[in-house]
Amino acid sequence: MNRIKHKKIIAAVVIFLLVAAAFYIKSGRNITGGSGLLSHPSVRHSGNVQEIRKTFDDFMLQIFRSLVSEDTLTLNYTLKDPEAYDVKMDKPTLGRYSLSDFKDGIMMDENWLSSLEQFDYTALNEEQKLEYDILHTKLRTELKSSDVLEYMECLGPTSGIQAQLPLILAEYHFWDKGDVEDYLQLLRQLPDYFLQIITFEQMKSEKGLFMGDDTCEAILKQCRDFIAEPEENYLLESFDKRIQSMKKLTEGERKKYRQLNRKAVEESVLPAYEQLINALEQLKGTGNNKGGLCKLPKGKKYYEYLMESMTGSARSIREIDRLVETELKSSQKAMAQIMTGSPEAYYDSEDFQYPCVDPAQTVEYLRTQMEKDFESLPENVKCQVKYVDASLEESLSPALYLTSPIDDYKDNVVYLNQSDDYDLTQCFSTIAHESYPGHLYQNAYFLSQDPAPFRRIVSVGGYAEGWGTYAERYSYSLAGMSDEMAQLHQHNLIATLCLYAKADINVNYYGWNSKKLAAYLKDFGFSIDQSLVIYKSVIAEPVSYMQYTLGYLEINELVRQAESSLGDRFSLKEFHKFYLGTGPVPFIVLQDRLDEWIQTQKKTDAAVDGKTSRR
């Protein structure tokens, strides 16, 4: 049940959503001065270099095994063949969710950090140094949550466990009979797991930290929708399809498993959701806070932690606010110039026809059209387009991508939402965000580089969703639009995200109420009703939009720095290789490697120039 527990710093079960947050993504960075952007402790392991490197690899492999085996959902989504990594679980489990578990997680983080800092950084090879920097910065970030653990929240209208769990269960991999039997046991454990969440929410209520009524009601509606038609529940149909595709099962076994699944859904899953509904109905109204996080005693501190943890950026809130404001004004100015000089770019947009309207065809079109600026993937990387179940349409975003197992990354799934709220004939950029050159490409490219096991399971929200935004923006250049129209769409996308980011910061950190936000957004053409939707959204799931906005802005800053340093020698394709090849890391780690990459590019170009001149 990854990324809803405090100490989790990986993303084995990752759902990348468009304009909605995934589960809390643990990340961070530590700027302490010294050589370069990162500094390292002086405590050292003794021994020769080879011994130190061997010990370090063993340590990182131990952490990898510990993280992927903390619950069965994480393990199933991470590894197709756990035995190949010597990973074993005694029995299926959904894990634990309680304040005491979070405190145990803090202790584990402290122990890991202490052990990590015993290694002589200078003795490590480059790959190991990267692993060190990632783990060190992420652990330091997680330790910042030690006195705000009671503020943690796993329920939410879009990113909450109750909303995403049905899809996660529906995509649970059935590689053999053991997986089927583990799955059925997990369903049986759901009432106990939800009871742990309920107990945590009751504790929050007693401390005056329970969610507001609007958020609570949105979660209640999502739960009610999911169990509204028990005889046609999503987990029945999805199970039957997976069982039917398992060739090694007999018809008798399929019949038995279908009966057991129906029984588990009826006796465990639906009652678990009913139990959650009843508990939330009783707790509704006990949330004392009517505004953003900053209205709570430690709300600002928790918001600062969330920002660093979820986005991977260690900038201060004020610095982030300035960065967002600068980009917003820049996009506004660019849009005004385009509409003044080429008004047809705006007026022709409504009638523009994308190259493809069928989602599957759009995926293939994007894959072939992006080759100019992106490396090709292995030929057998595939993408299947599916549609979310009707019972989940209102609670899920227009599109999402489920990461593949790290040892079987070539089969991928992109989900689209057929809700009446979304026009899938106009989802060209949405599909780009989730498939090519977005999350699917991002995930498959990195795993195709055969990185170390630990690096394969690291997740940084801003790194990933920032790239999704970057890919979405880039896709307009592939849509067959005029340059002016494409640029108008690009700037509009970023300006819109910046406005959501401004709303998030101003409501949750500076204490704006709904009226003040509405007055601000009115100048940008938002109605009072639209402003209220945004207000409720950023209160319900703080920092969610920041992953998209701040992540993109951090990437954009890296591109600008590289362009400024390399000038005409800058290659967008080479930058993409650098960014995606480095893999998910906090941005301070990426910044540290960017400087090295720029120097390498200069040396490479100089060598090429030397050969050319000699000819």
Number of C-alpha atoms within 10 A of each C-alpha: 23 28 22 20 23 27 23 24 26 23 26 27 23 23 21 25 26 23 22 24 26 25 29 27 29 30 36 33 27 20 14 11 10 9 8 12 16 17 14 17 11 11 13 15 19 11 11 9 15 12 13 19 19 11 14 22 17 12 14 21 17 13 15 21 18 13 21 27 22 19 19 22 25 24 25 23 23 25 22 18 16 17 9 9 13 9 16 13 13 6 10 20 22 19 17 17 21 21 19 11 15 21 17 14 19 21 15 14 24 16 11 17 19 13 13 22 17 15 22 21 23 11 18 20 12 11 12 17 15 19 19 21 24 24 27 21 23 26 26 18 23 25 18 19 23 15 12 14 17 18 19 21 22 18 22 24 26 25 24 21 22 22 21 20 13 20 20 18 17 16 16 18 18 19 14 13 15 10 16 19 15 18 23 19 17 22 22 19 19 21 21 14 20 19 16 16 20 21 16 20 25 19 16 20 18 13 14 15 22 23 27 21 20 17 18 22 17 17 24 23 14 23 22 16 16 24 19 13 11 14 12 11 19 22 20 20 15 17 21 16 11 16 21 15 10 14 9 12 14 11 12 9 13 15 15 11 19 18 13 14 23 21 16 21 23 17 14 19 23 22 16 22 20 17 16 21 21 13 16 20 14 11 21 18 15 18 18 16 16 14 21 27 26 21 18 18 11 13 18 19 18 22 22 18 22 25 28 29 30 27 33 33 25 23 18 12 16 11 11 21 17 13 17 24 17 13 16 21 13 14 22 17 12 16 22 13 13 17 16 12 11 13 14 14 22 16 12 11 14 8 7 14 13 17 15 18 14 13 21 15 13 20 22 15 18 22 18 11 16 17 13 10 15 19 14 13 16 11 7 8 16 15 18 13 16 15 16 20 22 13 20 20 21 20 23 24 23 25 27 29 23 22 23 23 24 22 18 15 21 20 15 21 20 25 21 25 23 17 18 9 11 15 11 19 12 16 20 24 24 25 32 29 31 31 31 27 26 26 28 28 26 23 22 23 22 21 24 16 12 13 15 16 17 20 23 22 20 24 25 30 34 35 29 26 31 26 28 34 31 24 25 25 23 20 25 22 18 17 19 14 19 13 11 18 25 21 21 23 19 20 21 18 16 24 23 15 22 27 20 26 26 24 26 27 26 19 25 25 22 15 18 20 16 19 13 14 21 22 14 16 20 14 9 13 10 14 14 16 10 13 23 16 12 20 24 19 22 24 22 28 21 22 28 29 27 31 32 31 29 29 27 25 24 24 21 15 13 19 18 12 16 21 17 12 15 16 10 8 14 18 15 15 13 14 21 16 17 16 22 20 17 19 24 26 29 31 25 23 22 24 20 15 17 20 17 11 17 19 13 12 19 15 12 12 15 13 12 11 12 11 10 9 8 6 6
